[in-house]
Amino acid sequence: MTVFQLSEKIGFPPPHLAEGEGLLAVGGDLSPQRLLLAYKMGIFPWYSADDPIIWWSPDPRLLLYPSELRISRSLKKVISKNPFRLTMDTAFVQVICECASVRTEKGDGTWIVDEMIEAYCRLHQYGFAHSVEAWQGDRLAGGLYGVSLGRSFFGESMFMRVSNASKVAFVKLVQQLEKWKFDLIDCQVHTDHLNRFGAREIPRKKFLDQLEKSLKKTTLQGKWHFD
């Protein structure tokens, strides 16, 4: 099994050299330049607090194409009642911190360690990382965040404090991305939750080919708003 050790030079081995479930490399840093290159190459960081930075490129890859979004009948009923006020890029720091907190409160581990929070907040400041917030009054009921390059959105994590809040936020994001003619939403690895929304696995090579084409399109950098 070959796992590459990254140096201070910003670069990665080709994703097809990843082993097993997608483990590719360790080390490096979470600078904006390295993170953006990683996403462009179909690579992402995922590790625990006691680990070095670990980089992954799984095969197959779970994707959701915006036009293939599926919404259950029960969720459609919830959405029709407009239970939440939805915003974009209004509380990014709070969203990413909540994504970490809900896991630790349950006693689960989280990859959203302090170093990751700082790194993605920098990407948000540069206009590449975005959040969606679902509010009830002044309370943040749920939300999600991810990274956008070209016409691809790389989903990272979501949370809810109120039932259905993250689901409604996710649906509204996907619908907005379809309006903006996004090609794909990278969901990384299989989850039943995202499969129910219409996400499906495709071979890594096919994902990388689609990503390459999508990255040739203009990145919607800066603060996002719902139309």
C-alpha positions as CSV (number, residue, x, y, z in Angstrom):
1,M,0.0,0.0,0.0
2,T,1.5,3.3,-1.1
3,V,0.5,6.5,0.8
4,F,2.4,9.6,-0.4
5,Q,4.0,12.0,2.0
6,L,3.5,15.6,1.0
7,S,6.2,18.2,1.2
8,E,6.0,22.0,1.7
9,K,5.7,22.3,-2.1
10,I,2.0,22.6,-3.1
11,G,1.2,19.6,-5.1
12,F,-0.5,16.2,-5.0
13,P,0.1,12.8,-6.6
14,P,-2.5,11.8,-9.3
15,P,-5.8,10.8,-7.7
16,H,-5.8,7.4,-9.5
17,L,-2.9,6.4,-7.3
18,A,-5.1,6.4,-4.2
19,E,-5.3,3.2,-2.3
20,G,-8.2,1.2,-0.9
21,E,-11.2,3.5,0.0
22,G,-9.4,6.5,-1.5
23,L,-6.4,7.2,0.9
24,L,-3.9,9.2,-1.2
25,A,-1.5,11.2,0.9
26,V,-0.6,12.6,4.3
27,G,1.0,15.9,5.4
28,G,1.1,19.2,3.8
29,D,-1.0,22.1,5.1
30,L,-4.5,23.6,4.7
31,S,-3.5,26.8,3.0
32,P,-6.0,28.2,0.5
33,Q,-3.7,27.4,-2.4
34,R,-3.4,23.7,-1.4
35,L,-7.0,23.3,-0.6
36,L,-8.2,24.8,-3.9
37,L,-5.7,22.6,-5.8
38,A,-7.0,19.6,-4.0
39,Y,-10.6,20.3,-4.9
40,K,-9.6,20.9,-8.5
41,M,-8.0,17.5,-8.6
42,G,-10.9,15.7,-6.9
43,I,-9.1,15.4,-3.6
44,F,-10.2,16.5,-0.1
45,P,-8.9,16.4,3.5
46,W,-10.5,14.3,6.1
47,Y,-8.8,13.4,9.4
48,S,-9.2,13.3,13.2
49,A,-7.7,15.7,15.8
50,D,-4.9,13.3,16.7
51,D,-4.0,12.5,13.0
52,P,-1.8,14.3,10.5
53,I,-3.7,15.9,7.6
54,I,-4.9,13.0,5.4
55,W,-6.0,13.5,1.8
56,W,-8.6,11.3,0.0
57,S,-9.9,10.6,-3.5
58,P,-12.4,7.8,-3.2
59,D,-13.5,5.5,-6.1
60,P,-16.5,5.4,-6.7
61,R,-17.5,9.0,-6.0
62,L,-21.0,10.0,-4.8
63,L,-22.5,12.9,-6.9
64,L,-25.8,14.6,-7.1
65,Y,-26.6,16.3,-10.4
66,P,-28.9,19.2,-9.6
67,S,-31.5,18.2,-12.3
68,E,-31.8,14.8,-10.6
69,L,-32.8,16.1,-7.2
70,R,-35.5,14.0,-5.6
71,I,-37.7,15.4,-2.8
72,S,-40.0,13.1,-0.8
73,R,-43.7,13.8,-0.5
74,S,-43.4,14.5,3.2
75,L,-40.5,17.0,2.7
76,K,-42.5,18.7,0.0
77,K,-45.2,19.3,2.5
78,V,-42.8,20.7,5.0
79,I,-41.3,23.1,2.4
80,S,-44.7,24.3,1.3
81,K,-45.3,25.6,4.8
82,N,-42.1,27.8,4.6
83,P,-41.0,26.9,8.2
84,F,-37.6,28.5,7.8
85,R,-36.1,31.8,6.6
86,L,-33.2,30.8,4.3
87,T,-30.0,32.7,3.7
88,M,-26.7,32.3,2.1
89,D,-23.2,33.3,3.4
90,T,-24.8,35.1,6.4
91,A,-23.3,33.0,9.2
92,F,-20.6,30.8,7.8
93,V,-18.5,30.6,10.9
94,Q,-21.5,29.7,13.0
95,V,-22.6,27.0,10.5
96,I,-19.2,25.3,10.4
97,C,-18.9,25.4,14.2
98,E,-22.3,23.9,14.6
99,C,-21.5,21.2,12.1
100,A,-18.6,20.2,14.4
101,S,-20.6,20.7,17.7
102,V,-23.5,18.5,16.8
103,R,-21.2,15.5,16.3
104,T,-19.1,16.1,19.5
105,E,-22.3,16.6,21.5
106,K,-23.4,13.1,20.5
107,G,-20.1,11.6,21.5
108,D,-19.0,11.1,17.9
109,G,-15.6,12.1,16.5
110,T,-15.4,14.9,14.0
111,W,-13.0,15.8,11.2
112,I,-14.0,19.5,11.6
113,V,-11.2,20.3,14.0
114,D,-10.0,23.8,14.8
115,E,-7.5,23.7,12.0
116,M,-10.1,22.8,9.5
117,I,-12.5,25.5,10.7
118,E,-9.8,28.1,10.3
119,A,-8.9,26.9,6.8
120,Y,-12.5,26.9,5.5
121,C,-13.2,30.3,7.1
122,R,-10.3,31.6,5.0
123,L,-11.7,30.1,1.9
124,H,-15.0,31.8,2.8
125,Q,-13.3,35.1,3.2
126,Y,-11.8,34.6,-0.3
127,G,-15.2,33.8,-1.7
128,F,-14.8,30.1,-2.5
129,A,-16.5,28.5,0.5
130,H,-20.2,29.1,1.1
131,S,-22.9,28.4,3.6
132,V,-26.7,28.0,3.6
133,E,-28.6,28.9,6.8
134,A,-32.1,27.9,7.9
135,W,-33.5,30.3,10.6
136,Q,-36.4,30.3,12.9
137,G,-36.6,33.8,14.1
138,D,-33.1,34.7,15.2
139,R,-32.2,31.1,15.9
140,L,-30.0,29.1,13.5
141,A,-32.0,26.0,13.1
142,G,-29.8,24.2,10.6
143,G,-27.4,24.7,7.6
144,L,-24.6,23.4,5.5
145,Y,-21.4,24.5,3.9
146,G,-19.1,23.6,1.0
147,V,-16.7,24.8,-1.6
148,S,-17.4,26.1,-5.1
149,L,-15.1,26.1,-8.1
150,G,-16.2,26.4,-11.7
151,R,-19.7,25.1,-11.9
152,S,-19.1,22.4,-9.2
153,F,-20.1,22.5,-5.6
154,F,-18.2,20.3,-3.1
155,G,-20.4,19.6,-0.1
156,E,-18.7,19.3,3.2
157,S,-21.1,19.0,6.1
158,M,-24.6,19.9,7.3
159,F,-26.3,20.1,10.7
160,M,-29.8,20.6,12.2
161,R,-31.1,21.8,15.5
162,V,-34.7,21.8,14.4
163,S,-36.3,18.9,12.5
164,N,-35.9,19.1,8.7
165,A,-33.9,22.4,8.8
166,S,-30.8,20.9,7.0
167,K,-33.0,19.1,4.5
168,V,-34.8,22.2,3.5
169,A,-31.5,24.2,3.3
170,F,-30.0,21.5,1.1
171,V,-33.0,21.4,-1.3
172,K,-33.0,25.1,-1.7
173,L,-29.3,25.1,-2.4
174,V,-29.6,22.4,-5.0
175,Q,-32.5,24.3,-6.7
176,Q,-30.4,27.5,-6.7
177,L,-27.4,25.7,-8.2
178,E,-29.6,24.3,-10.9
179,K,-30.7,27.9,-11.8
180,W,-27.0,28.9,-11.9
181,K,-26.4,25.9,-14.3
182,F,-24.1,24.0,-12.0
183,D,-22.9,20.7,-13.3
184,L,-22.6,18.6,-10.2
185,I,-22.6,18.5,-6.4
186,D,-19.8,16.4,-5.0
187,C,-21.1,14.4,-2.0
188,Q,-17.8,12.4,-1.7
189,V,-18.8,9.0,-0.3
190,H,-22.0,7.0,-0.1
191,T,-24.7,7.9,2.5
192,D,-28.3,6.7,2.5
193,H,-29.4,10.2,3.4
194,L,-28.0,11.7,0.2
195,N,-29.0,8.7,-2.0
196,R,-32.6,9.5,-1.0
197,F,-32.1,12.9,-2.6
198,G,-31.0,11.4,-5.8
199,A,-27.2,11.2,-5.4
200,R,-25.5,8.3,-7.1
201,E,-22.1,6.8,-7.3
202,I,-20.0,7.0,-10.5
203,P,-16.4,5.9,-11.2
204,R,-13.7,8.3,-10.1
205,K,-12.4,8.6,-13.6
206,K,-15.8,9.7,-14.9
207,F,-16.1,12.2,-12.0
208,L,-12.6,13.7,-12.8
209,D,-13.5,14.0,-16.5
210,Q,-16.7,15.9,-15.6
211,L,-15.0,18.0,-13.0
212,E,-12.3,19.0,-15.5
213,K,-15.0,20.3,-17.9
214,S,-16.9,22.0,-15.1
215,L,-13.8,23.9,-13.9
216,K,-13.4,25.6,-17.3
217,K,-16.6,27.6,-16.5
218,T,-16.6,30.8,-14.4
219,T,-16.4,30.4,-10.6
220,L,-19.1,32.4,-8.8
221,Q,-16.7,33.8,-6.4
222,G,-17.8,36.2,-3.6
223,K,-20.9,36.3,-1.4
224,W,-23.9,34.3,-2.6
225,H,-27.6,35.2,-2.4
226,F,-30.7,33.3,-3.3
227,D,-32.3,34.6,-6.4
